[in-house]
Amino acid sequence: MLKRCLPLAVLAGAGALACAQVELSGRDNYPQFRGVSGLPGGGICLMPDGNPGAEGALAFSTPIAFALGHYRLNFGVSVVSNGNKLVGFKSSKGLNDGNGTGYVMGGAELGSAGRLSATWMVLSSLGDNAWNLHFQPGQQKGPVWFGLGVQDVFGHGGSAGETIPGDDETSTSIYGVATAKFLANTYVSAGLGSRRFDKGFFNASTNVGRDYKAMVEHDGFNWNYGIACTLGTDRDDRARGFTLFVGYVRGKYLTWSVGATY
């Protein structure tokens, strides 16, 4: 497994300036939500039927149209570093080296109405958390699919950053998104919404190998990009999937995520 994911190390070694994440903070910059989204497609490839697979659509901080499949569970963790080093949640000195996020997402079929995904996210060691919902209407047939959702249903995740003026303003963000399939295993998504999504967003992903998916997105603030290695999926029943993602947020903050879908 590790040998098949070694090409990700190439991206990890790409040049970027080491600096603090000050550019992610500020009024209406939503720093707590600029890492892995906790929405479908965030750090893990999903097929239109909601099952995992390297041939599916991939994003990181932005959503895709597809909802997680019926009775599926997706667990994930991610860290956005303060610069150009892969870091964990804490340094050896006990200091924060990056912003960590953990989440669990569940999917359910709603008959012919469609599919619904619900996510609980832990945003920081202070216990900040948020709930997300994503709905994919039923009876859609490709090559274009639509979805809608809300990130941070209760609006307490923060919109500016700890101790920064404006952080107590609501971070509830509603959005709509369309995902289109082009050629073989290439997906493009675009959407618009309120609050965090009021500038619009875009993501595109395509296979660069049997188990590898490259992704680029604009989250309404800056460009993010990366590559994912998906393993463990059975191409007949797609029972489960394990995904390792490495990339950059804002083109300079090295980030990683690990996701598992059952």
LUMNU-950731 format. One record per residue (C-alpha): chain; y, x, z. Coordinates in nm, 2 decimals. Layout:
<atoms>
{unit->A	y->Y	x->X	z->Z} $
...
</atoms>
This chain:
<atoms>
{unit->A	y->0.00	x->0.00	z->0.00} $
{unit->A	y->0.25	x->0.27	z->0.10} $
{unit->A	y->0.17	x->0.47	z->-0.22} $
{unit->A	y->0.25	x->0.17	z->-0.44} $
{unit->A	y->0.58	x->0.13	z->-0.26} $
{unit->A	y->0.69	x->0.49	z->-0.28} $
{unit->A	y->0.92	x->0.43	z->-0.58} $
{unit->A	y->1.15	x->0.25	z->-0.33} $
{unit->A	y->1.23	x->0.59	z->-0.18} $
{unit->A	y->1.42	x->0.68	z->-0.50} $
{unit->A	y->1.67	x->0.40	z->-0.44} $
{unit->A	y->1.70	x->0.50	z->-0.07} $
{unit->A	y->1.81	x->0.85	z->-0.18} $
{unit->A	y->2.09	x->0.73	z->-0.41} $
{unit->A	y->2.44	x->0.85	z->-0.32} $
{unit->A	y->2.67	x->0.64	z->-0.11} $
{unit->A	y->2.95	x->0.71	z->0.13} $
{unit->A	y->2.86	x->0.70	z->0.50} $
{unit->A	y->3.11	x->0.49	z->0.69} $
{unit->A	y->3.12	x->0.21	z->0.95} $
{unit->A	y->3.08	x->-0.15	z->0.84} $
{unit->A	y->3.45	x->-0.24	z->0.89} $
{unit->A	y->3.48	x->-0.37	z->0.54} $
{unit->A	y->3.23	x->-0.64	z->0.61} $
{unit->A	y->3.43	x->-0.77	z->0.91} $
{unit->A	y->3.75	x->-0.97	z->0.91} $
{unit->A	y->3.87	x->-1.33	z->0.90} $
{unit->A	y->3.64	x->-1.54	z->0.68} $
{unit->A	y->3.42	x->-1.24	z->0.58} $
{unit->A	y->3.11	x->-1.37	z->0.77} $
{unit->A	y->2.96	x->-1.03	z->0.86} $
{unit->A	y->2.67	x->-1.19	z->1.04} $
{unit->A	y->2.55	x->-1.34	z->0.71} $
{unit->A	y->2.61	x->-1.05	z->0.47} $
{unit->A	y->2.27	x->-0.91	z->0.52} $
{unit->A	y->1.94	x->-1.10	z->0.44} $
{unit->A	y->2.04	x->-1.46	z->0.40} $
{unit->A	y->1.76	x->-1.64	z->0.58} $
{unit->A	y->1.76	x->-1.87	z->0.27} $
{unit->A	y->1.49	x->-1.90	z->0.00} $
{unit->A	y->1.47	x->-1.58	z->-0.21} $
{unit->A	y->1.64	x->-1.37	z->0.05} $
{unit->A	y->1.45	x->-1.04	z->0.04} $
{unit->A	y->1.13	x->-1.21	z->-0.09} $
{unit->A	y->1.02	x->-1.32	z->-0.44} $
{unit->A	y->0.95	x->-1.69	z->-0.48} $
{unit->A	y->0.80	x->-1.88	z->-0.77} $
{unit->A	y->0.94	x->-2.22	z->-0.88} $
{unit->A	y->0.66	x->-2.39	z->-0.69} $
{unit->A	y->0.77	x->-2.22	z->-0.36} $
{unit->A	y->0.48	x->-1.97	z->-0.34} $
{unit->A	y->0.53	x->-1.59	z->-0.31} $
{unit->A	y->0.48	x->-1.37	z->-0.61} $
{unit->A	y->0.63	x->-1.06	z->-0.77} $
{unit->A	y->0.70	x->-1.27	z->-1.08} $
{unit->A	y->0.93	x->-1.50	z->-0.89} $
{unit->A	y->1.31	x->-1.50	z->-0.83} $
{unit->A	y->1.46	x->-1.25	z->-0.58} $
{unit->A	y->1.79	x->-1.23	z->-0.40} $
{unit->A	y->1.92	x->-1.08	z->-0.08} $
{unit->A	y->2.23	x->-1.23	z->0.07} $
{unit->A	y->2.25	x->-1.53	z->-0.16} $
{unit->A	y->2.02	x->-1.82	z->-0.23} $
{unit->A	y->1.81	x->-1.93	z->-0.52} $
{unit->A	y->1.72	x->-2.29	z->-0.62} $
{unit->A	y->1.36	x->-2.29	z->-0.51} $
{unit->A	y->1.25	x->-2.40	z->-0.16} $
{unit->A	y->0.96	x->-2.25	z->0.03} $
{unit->A	y->0.63	x->-2.42	z->-0.04} $
{unit->A	y->0.45	x->-2.68	z->0.16} $
{unit->A	y->0.33	x->-2.56	z->0.50} $
{unit->A	y->0.44	x->-2.21	z->0.42} $
{unit->A	y->0.59	x->-1.98	z->0.68} $
{unit->A	y->0.81	x->-1.68	z->0.59} $
{unit->A	y->0.89	x->-1.42	z->0.86} $
{unit->A	y->1.14	x->-1.14	z->0.80} $
{unit->A	y->1.35	x->-0.87	z->0.96} $
{unit->A	y->1.63	x->-0.67	z->0.81} $
{unit->A	y->1.89	x->-0.40	z->0.90} $
{unit->A	y->2.21	x->-0.32	z->0.72} $
{unit->A	y->2.30	x->0.04	z->0.82} $
{unit->A	y->2.64	x->0.19	z->0.89} $
{unit->A	y->2.61	x->0.43	z->0.59} $
{unit->A	y->2.35	x->0.60	z->0.38} $
{unit->A	y->2.05	x->0.64	z->0.62} $
{unit->A	y->1.76	x->0.41	z->0.67} $
{unit->A	y->1.79	x->0.30	z->1.04} $
{unit->A	y->1.62	x->0.07	z->1.28} $
{unit->A	y->1.78	x->-0.17	z->1.53} $
{unit->A	y->1.87	x->0.11	z->1.77} $
{unit->A	y->1.93	x->0.48	z->1.75} $
{unit->A	y->1.76	x->0.74	z->1.97} $
{unit->A	y->2.07	x->0.73	z->2.19} $
{unit->A	y->2.05	x->0.36	z->2.23} $
{unit->A	y->2.35	x->0.29	z->2.01} $
{unit->A	y->2.37	x->0.04	z->1.73} $
{unit->A	y->2.31	x->0.21	z->1.39} $
{unit->A	y->2.33	x->-0.12	z->1.20} $
{unit->A	y->2.34	x->-0.49	z->1.19} $
{unit->A	y->1.99	x->-0.64	z->1.24} $
{unit->A	y->1.87	x->-0.99	z->1.15} $
{unit->A	y->1.54	x->-1.16	z->1.22} $
{unit->A	y->1.43	x->-1.50	z->1.09} $
{unit->A	y->1.14	x->-1.75	z->1.05} $
{unit->A	y->1.14	x->-2.00	z->0.77} $
{unit->A	y->0.92	x->-2.30	z->0.72} $
{unit->A	y->0.87	x->-2.52	z->0.41} $
{unit->A	y->0.76	x->-2.88	z->0.37} $
{unit->A	y->0.70	x->-3.12	z->0.08} $
{unit->A	y->0.89	x->-3.45	z->0.09} $
{unit->A	y->0.67	x->-3.63	z->-0.16} $
{unit->A	y->0.84	x->-3.69	z->-0.49} $
{unit->A	y->1.18	x->-3.64	z->-0.33} $
{unit->A	y->1.13	x->-3.26	z->-0.33} $
{unit->A	y->1.08	x->-2.97	z->-0.09} $
{unit->A	y->1.28	x->-2.87	z->0.22} $
{unit->A	y->1.31	x->-2.53	z->0.39} $
{unit->A	y->1.44	x->-2.48	z->0.74} $
{unit->A	y->1.52	x->-2.14	z->0.89} $
{unit->A	y->1.60	x->-2.01	z->1.24} $
{unit->A	y->1.79	x->-1.68	z->1.23} $
{unit->A	y->1.87	x->-1.43	z->1.52} $
{unit->A	y->2.19	x->-1.25	z->1.41} $
{unit->A	y->2.24	x->-1.00	z->1.69} $
{unit->A	y->2.12	x->-0.85	z->2.01} $
{unit->A	y->2.37	x->-1.07	z->2.18} $
{unit->A	y->2.16	x->-1.37	z->2.10} $
{unit->A	y->2.38	x->-1.51	z->1.82} $
{unit->A	y->2.16	x->-1.74	z->1.61} $
{unit->A	y->2.19	x->-2.00	z->1.33} $
{unit->A	y->1.99	x->-2.27	z->1.16} $
{unit->A	y->1.98	x->-2.30	z->0.78} $
{unit->A	y->1.85	x->-2.58	z->0.55} $
{unit->A	y->1.77	x->-2.57	z->0.18} $
{unit->A	y->1.66	x->-2.87	z->-0.04} $
{unit->A	y->1.50	x->-2.85	z->-0.38} $
{unit->A	y->1.50	x->-3.20	z->-0.54} $
{unit->A	y->1.16	x->-3.30	z->-0.68} $
{unit->A	y->1.05	x->-3.38	z->-1.04} $
{unit->A	y->1.24	x->-3.09	z->-1.19} $
{unit->A	y->1.10	x->-2.91	z->-1.49} $
{unit->A	y->1.21	x->-2.57	z->-1.61} $
{unit->A	y->1.37	x->-2.36	z->-1.74} $
{unit->A	y->1.66	x->-2.46	z->-1.50} $
{unit->A	y->1.62	x->-2.57	z->-1.14} $
{unit->A	y->1.87	x->-2.69	z->-0.89} $
{unit->A	y->1.89	x->-2.67	z->-0.51} $
{unit->A	y->2.14	x->-2.73	z->-0.24} $
{unit->A	y->2.17	x->-2.63	z->0.12} $
{unit->A	y->2.37	x->-2.53	z->0.43} $
{unit->A	y->2.39	x->-2.20	z->0.60} $
{unit->A	y->2.45	x->-2.21	z->0.98} $
{unit->A	y->2.42	x->-2.59	z->1.03} $
{unit->A	y->2.59	x->-2.58	z->1.37} $
{unit->A	y->2.86	x->-2.33	z->1.27} $
{unit->A	y->2.84	x->-2.09	z->1.57} $
{unit->A	y->2.72	x->-1.78	z->1.39} $
{unit->A	y->3.07	x->-1.63	z->1.36} $
{unit->A	y->3.30	x->-1.60	z->1.06} $
{unit->A	y->3.49	x->-1.28	z->1.14} $
{unit->A	y->3.30	x->-1.05	z->1.37} $
{unit->A	y->3.29	x->-1.00	z->1.75} $
{unit->A	y->3.64	x->-0.98	z->1.91} $
{unit->A	y->3.81	x->-1.03	z->1.58} $
{unit->A	y->4.06	x->-1.32	z->1.55} $
{unit->A	y->3.91	x->-1.61	z->1.37} $
{unit->A	y->3.55	x->-1.55	z->1.47} $
{unit->A	y->3.54	x->-1.88	z->1.66} $
{unit->A	y->3.61	x->-2.08	z->1.34} $
{unit->A	y->3.31	x->-2.26	z->1.20} $
{unit->A	y->3.08	x->-2.07	z->0.98} $
{unit->A	y->2.89	x->-2.38	z->0.84} $
{unit->A	y->2.87	x->-2.32	z->0.47} $
{unit->A	y->2.74	x->-2.58	z->0.22} $
{unit->A	y->2.64	x->-2.48	z->-0.13} $
{unit->A	y->2.47	x->-2.58	z->-0.45} $
{unit->A	y->2.28	x->-2.34	z->-0.67} $
{unit->A	y->2.11	x->-2.34	z->-1.01} $
{unit->A	y->1.84	x->-2.10	z->-1.11} $
{unit->A	y->1.74	x->-2.04	z->-1.48} $
{unit->A	y->1.44	x->-1.84	z->-1.61} $
{unit->A	y->1.50	x->-1.61	z->-1.91} $
{unit->A	y->1.22	x->-1.43	z->-2.09} $
{unit->A	y->0.92	x->-1.32	z->-1.88} $
{unit->A	y->0.98	x->-1.32	z->-1.50} $
{unit->A	y->1.36	x->-1.28	z->-1.53} $
{unit->A	y->1.57	x->-1.52	z->-1.32} $
{unit->A	y->1.95	x->-1.58	z->-1.30} $
{unit->A	y->2.11	x->-1.79	z->-1.02} $
{unit->A	y->2.47	x->-1.90	z->-0.97} $
{unit->A	y->2.63	x->-2.14	z->-0.72} $
{unit->A	y->2.94	x->-2.25	z->-0.54} $
{unit->A	y->3.01	x->-2.41	z->-0.20} $
{unit->A	y->3.23	x->-2.42	z->0.10} $
{unit->A	y->3.34	x->-2.15	z->0.36} $
{unit->A	y->3.13	x->-1.84	z->0.29} $
{unit->A	y->3.04	x->-1.97	z->-0.06} $
{unit->A	y->3.38	x->-2.09	z->-0.17} $
{unit->A	y->3.43	x->-1.79	z->-0.40} $
{unit->A	y->3.10	x->-1.86	z->-0.58} $
{unit->A	y->2.79	x->-1.63	z->-0.60} $
{unit->A	y->2.55	x->-1.49	z->-0.85} $
{unit->A	y->2.22	x->-1.32	z->-0.85} $
{unit->A	y->1.97	x->-1.19	z->-1.11} $
{unit->A	y->1.63	x->-1.03	z->-1.08} $
{unit->A	y->1.36	x->-0.90	z->-1.32} $
{unit->A	y->1.03	x->-0.72	z->-1.30} $
{unit->A	y->1.03	x->-0.34	z->-1.34} $
{unit->A	y->0.66	x->-0.31	z->-1.28} $
{unit->A	y->0.36	x->-0.52	z->-1.19} $
{unit->A	y->0.46	x->-0.54	z->-0.82} $
{unit->A	y->0.83	x->-0.44	z->-0.84} $
{unit->A	y->1.14	x->-0.66	z->-0.88} $
{unit->A	y->1.49	x->-0.53	z->-0.93} $
{unit->A	y->1.78	x->-0.75	z->-0.81} $
{unit->A	y->2.16	x->-0.75	z->-0.84} $
{unit->A	y->2.39	x->-1.01	z->-0.69} $
{unit->A	y->2.76	x->-1.08	z->-0.61} $
{unit->A	y->2.79	x->-1.27	z->-0.28} $
{unit->A	y->3.15	x->-1.38	z->-0.34} $
{unit->A	y->3.28	x->-1.06	z->-0.18} $
{unit->A	y->3.10	x->-0.76	z->-0.33} $
{unit->A	y->2.80	x->-0.64	z->-0.53} $
{unit->A	y->2.46	x->-0.59	z->-0.36} $
{unit->A	y->2.16	x->-0.45	z->-0.53} $
{unit->A	y->1.80	x->-0.33	z->-0.46} $
{unit->A	y->1.44	x->-0.34	z->-0.55} $
{unit->A	y->1.14	x->-0.51	z->-0.38} $
{unit->A	y->0.77	x->-0.42	z->-0.37} $
{unit->A	y->0.55	x->-0.73	z->-0.33} $
{unit->A	y->0.19	x->-0.69	z->-0.22} $
{unit->A	y->-0.09	x->-0.91	z->-0.09} $
{unit->A	y->-0.05	x->-1.21	z->-0.32} $
{unit->A	y->-0.35	x->-1.35	z->-0.49} $
{unit->A	y->-0.24	x->-1.44	z->-0.84} $
{unit->A	y->-0.48	x->-1.74	z->-0.85} $
{unit->A	y->-0.39	x->-1.92	z->-0.52} $
{unit->A	y->-0.09	x->-1.71	z->-0.40} $
{unit->A	y->-0.20	x->-1.75	z->-0.04} $
{unit->A	y->0.03	x->-1.49	z->0.11} $
{unit->A	y->0.27	x->-1.22	z->0.03} $
{unit->A	y->0.42	x->-0.91	z->0.19} $
{unit->A	y->0.75	x->-0.77	z->0.06} $
{unit->A	y->0.94	x->-0.45	z->0.13} $
{unit->A	y->1.30	x->-0.45	z->0.01} $
{unit->A	y->1.54	x->-0.15	z->-0.01} $
{unit->A	y->1.89	x->-0.17	z->-0.14} $
{unit->A	y->2.26	x->-0.15	z->-0.08} $
{unit->A	y->2.51	x->-0.41	z->0.06} $
{unit->A	y->2.86	x->-0.37	z->-0.08} $
{unit->A	y->2.73	x->-0.08	z->-0.29} $
{unit->A	y->2.74	x->0.16	z->0.01} $
{unit->A	y->2.56	x->0.03	z->0.32} $
{unit->A	y->2.19	x->0.11	z->0.28} $
{unit->A	y->1.97	x->-0.19	z->0.39} $
{unit->A	y->1.60	x->-0.27	z->0.42} $
{unit->A	y->1.40	x->-0.58	z->0.49} $
{unit->A	y->1.04	x->-0.67	z->0.54} $
{unit->A	y->0.91	x->-1.02	z->0.48} $
{unit->A	y->0.57	x->-1.18	z->0.51} $
{unit->A	y->0.48	x->-1.53	z->0.37} $
{unit->A	y->0.17	x->-1.72	z->0.47} $
</atoms>
